[in-house]
């Protein structure tokens, strides 16, 4: 499965858990777990909300598509 988001990494960098994010956002813990494992993706609107909660630029939540040379 191709990684699309970096949510799990960003949470780890901030020493936060998926359970914490689920509680703060009022989402099911299983849903957030699927986002963190890249099994499912939140909507763009939800990505923006996550970025606000984590106080990061929304671009930090995505894996870069630009190839490094």
VENFENFEN-V831867 format. One record per pair of residues at least 24 apart in sequence whose ideal C-beta (glycine too) atoms are under 10 Angstrom apart, sorted by the first residue. I is the first residue (numbers start at 1). J is the second residue. D is the distance in whole Angstrom. If there is no record, write none. Layout:
I,J,D
I,J,D
This chain:
1,37,8
1,38,6
1,39,7
2,38,7
2,63,8
3,37,10
3,38,5
3,62,9
3,63,5
4,35,10
4,38,6
4,40,10
4,41,6
4,61,10
4,62,7
4,63,6
4,65,9
5,35,7
5,36,8
5,37,10
5,38,6
5,40,10
5,41,6
5,42,8
5,47,8
5,50,9
5,60,10
5,61,5
5,62,6
5,63,7
6,36,10
6,38,9
6,56,10
6,59,10
6,60,7
6,61,6
6,62,6
6,63,6
6,64,9
7,32,8
7,35,5
7,36,5
7,37,9
7,38,8
7,41,9
7,42,8
7,47,9
7,50,7
7,54,9
7,60,10
7,61,6
7,62,9
8,32,10
8,33,9
8,35,8
8,36,4
8,37,7
8,38,8
9,36,9
9,60,9
9,61,9
9,63,9
10,36,10
10,50,9
10,51,9
10,54,6
10,56,6
10,60,6
10,61,6
11,36,7
11,50,9
11,54,8
12,36,10
13,54,9
13,56,9
13,60,9
14,54,6
14,55,9
14,56,8
16,53,9
16,54,7
20,53,10
21,50,7
21,53,7
21,54,8
24,49,10
24,50,9
24,53,6
24,54,9
25,49,7
25,50,7
25,53,6
35,61,10
38,63,9
